[in-house]
Amino acid sequence: MAAFDSEQYDIDILDNGRTVRDFIDKKIEQLSLEVSVTTLEPFHVADLDDVYKKHLTWSENLPRVKPFYAVKCNNTPAIIRTLSALGTGFDCASKAEIELALSLGATPDRIIFAHTTKPESHIKFARTRGVQMMTFDNQDELSKIAHCHPSAKLVLRIAVDDSSSLRRLNSKFGACPAAAGKLLRRAGELGLDVVGVSFHVGCMCNDTRAYSRAIADAHQTRTFPTSGAKVLRGSTINVALDEFFPPECGVQIIAEPGRYFVESAFTLAVNVIGKRAMMEEAAEQNSNVSTLYVVMMYYVNDGVFGSLSFLINDPASGCVLPYLQKVKHKLHTSPVCLVCLLPELQVGEWLLFDNTGAYTVCLATDFNGFEKAHIFSVVTPETWQVLQDHTSDSAGSVNWTVKDSHCGHSAPGVNGGC
């Protein structure tokens, strides 16, 4: 397997006590000194230490649950390679995501093809690459799998209560309880091996009871009329797990987190490319008198068709920062520029956005011909050594280069990767 080349992935060691902010400041200083008109483009900084800390926190708080990172959330190669070195599995939704995970150190047994509606060509590709686990929630999918990958290990996705989530997905994916038994019987008739059950409580769900209810629903669906062992897949609460799937049962549990691992790891830097003054009218409180206010509108070189799509699609996520000073989002955005309430800035100054790792780089386009933000990855020497140690301990390891069961068997975790 090819080396993780520093020139391609821009991984910098933060030696001599340097911090992520030090790196950002230096990068902006370097770009601002360049005379080329192409240098003042937006950029992300990915903090691999943050990803590693999330890995440790997960291991401490959910010791029974193996994470399978949702590649769809952020497919930056440095992130995938870091998680692969740490032993994480991968939730892939397509042939391209499977190919990416395998190319960056994942083994087929650490991949689940977690899309319930897959093209036949993608199913065949998974078979040729040795990827066995995949989800289904309908009879047509069972027929495709029986034709293209009859030895696959299947996981039935069930629909659960997602009313507590900001993004509800169970109207699109997941078999209703009444259909689950019929699907399991059909899988048996086709000679397919159903090894588990999965669920998704929706994106950005803060109600822990939703997970407990979903785990109980999974328990109700755990008897499979096939020769396969039973597996639970689910993002979980330890108490509910111990109640419905106690450790002595032998069930292996996985989850498919995405946002958790990467959201806070990324910081976006954008350049102010224009501004204009506008007058806004506001009524005085408890008065019929209106006052005119001058509001400065700033235009930056990234927008909602680029890295800032979360401002429209995920308004609960992210924190806007001007360079060296925090500010709040203004309530409206433009499709070409971001408009924020700020202290007065000058064209050429930089703004920072924290928490831009989830569903940003993967959704960015080159609309209007603007370049996508470049990604620089940084890591401290201590974490770098940990990653090197993990890599050297893994079979079929990849070189890194930098510039300076269910009751008795195996199975997967929370579907969907929010």
Secondary structure, 3 states (H helix, E strand, C coil): CCCECHHHHCEEECCCCCCHHHHHHHHHHHHHHCCCCCCCCCEEEEEHHHHHHHHHHHHHHCCCEEEEEEHHHCCCHHHHHHHHHCCCEEEECCHHHHHHHHHCCCCHHHEEECCCCCCHHHHHHHHHCCCCEEEECCHHHHHHHHHHCCCCEEEEEECCCCCCEEECCCCCCCECHHHHHHHHHHHHHCCCEEEEEECCCCEEECCHHHHHHHHHHHHHCCCCCCCCCCCEECCCCHHHHHHHCCHHHCCCEEECCCHHHHHHHEEEEEEEEEEEEEEEEEECCCCCCEEEEEEEEEEECCCCCCCCCHHHHCCCCCEEEECCCCCCECCCCCCCCCCECCCCCCCCCEEEEECCCCCCCCCCCCHHHCCCCEEEEEECHHHHHHHHHHHHHCCCCCCECCCCCCCCCCCCCCCCCC
